[in-house]
């Protein structure tokens, strides 16, 4: 199950890096067979993480944007840097 989740996240990250991706590009970028890429893309589209565009291209979907909007970058940075800064101060 963990490997499947990793592959799904790899696909989302690959699309994010390129802006849009074809199935062949995802397969290559994620180093997975085309059939596996197709199954992952289908699931991600159904969940709203990817959107199918014309001519077999995919881009990030609204679910990615919705999740990103719930995170405050300054708060995240402050929470995750507190311990290293305290260690450095000591």
C-alpha positions as CSV (number, residue, x, y, z in Angstrom):
1,X,0.0,0.0,0.0
2,X,2.8,2.4,0.8
3,X,4.4,1.9,-2.6
4,X,1.1,2.7,-4.3
5,X,0.8,6.0,-2.3
6,X,4.4,6.8,-3.2
7,X,3.6,6.3,-6.9
8,X,0.5,8.6,-6.7
9,X,2.5,11.3,-5.0
10,X,5.3,10.9,-7.5
11,X,2.8,11.4,-10.3
12,X,1.4,14.6,-8.6
13,X,4.9,16.0,-8.1
14,X,5.8,15.2,-11.7
15,X,2.8,17.1,-13.0
16,X,3.6,20.0,-10.7
17,X,7.2,20.2,-12.0
18,X,6.1,20.2,-15.6
19,X,2.9,22.2,-15.4
20,X,1.2,19.7,-17.6
21,X,2.2,16.1,-18.4
22,X,1.3,13.4,-20.8
23,X,0.8,9.8,-19.7
24,X,4.1,8.9,-21.4
25,X,5.9,11.6,-19.5
26,X,4.4,10.5,-16.2
27,X,5.4,6.9,-17.0
28,X,9.0,8.0,-17.7
29,X,9.3,10.5,-14.9
30,X,7.9,8.1,-12.3
31,X,9.7,5.1,-13.8
32,X,6.5,3.0,-14.0
33,X,4.8,1.1,-16.8
34,X,2.2,2.9,-18.9
35,X,-0.5,0.7,-17.5
36,X,0.3,1.6,-13.9
37,X,0.5,5.3,-14.8
38,X,-2.9,5.0,-16.4
39,X,-4.4,3.5,-13.3
40,X,-2.8,6.1,-11.1
41,X,-3.9,9.0,-13.3
42,X,-7.5,7.6,-13.4
43,X,-7.7,7.5,-9.6
44,X,-6.1,10.9,-9.2
45,X,-8.6,12.4,-11.7
46,X,-11.6,10.7,-9.9
47,X,-10.3,12.3,-6.6
48,X,-9.8,15.7,-8.1
49,X,-6.0,15.7,-7.8
50,X,-5.5,15.8,-11.6
51,X,-7.5,17.3,-14.4
52,X,-7.5,15.8,-17.9
53,X,-6.9,18.5,-20.6
54,X,-7.2,18.2,-24.3
55,X,-4.8,16.0,-26.3
56,X,-3.9,13.6,-23.4
57,X,-2.3,16.2,-21.1
58,X,-2.9,16.3,-17.3
59,X,-2.5,19.2,-14.8
60,X,-3.0,19.6,-11.1
61,X,-6.6,19.6,-10.0
62,X,-8.6,21.6,-7.6
63,X,-8.1,19.2,-4.7
64,X,-4.3,20.0,-4.8
65,X,-5.2,23.7,-4.6
66,X,-7.7,23.2,-1.8
67,X,-5.2,21.4,0.3
68,X,-2.5,24.0,-0.3
69,X,-4.8,26.8,0.7
70,X,-5.3,25.3,4.2
71,X,-1.6,25.6,5.0
72,X,-0.1,28.8,6.2
73,X,3.5,28.8,5.1
74,X,4.7,31.2,7.8
75,X,3.1,29.1,10.5
76,X,4.5,25.9,9.0
77,X,8.0,27.5,8.8
78,X,7.8,28.7,12.4
79,X,6.6,25.3,13.7
80,X,9.3,23.4,11.9
81,X,12.2,25.7,12.5
82,X,11.7,26.2,16.3
83,X,13.7,23.1,17.4
84,X,16.6,23.6,15.1
85,X,16.9,27.3,16.0
86,X,16.7,26.4,19.7
87,X,19.5,23.8,19.2
88,X,21.5,26.3,17.4
89,X,21.1,29.0,20.1
90,X,22.3,26.5,22.7
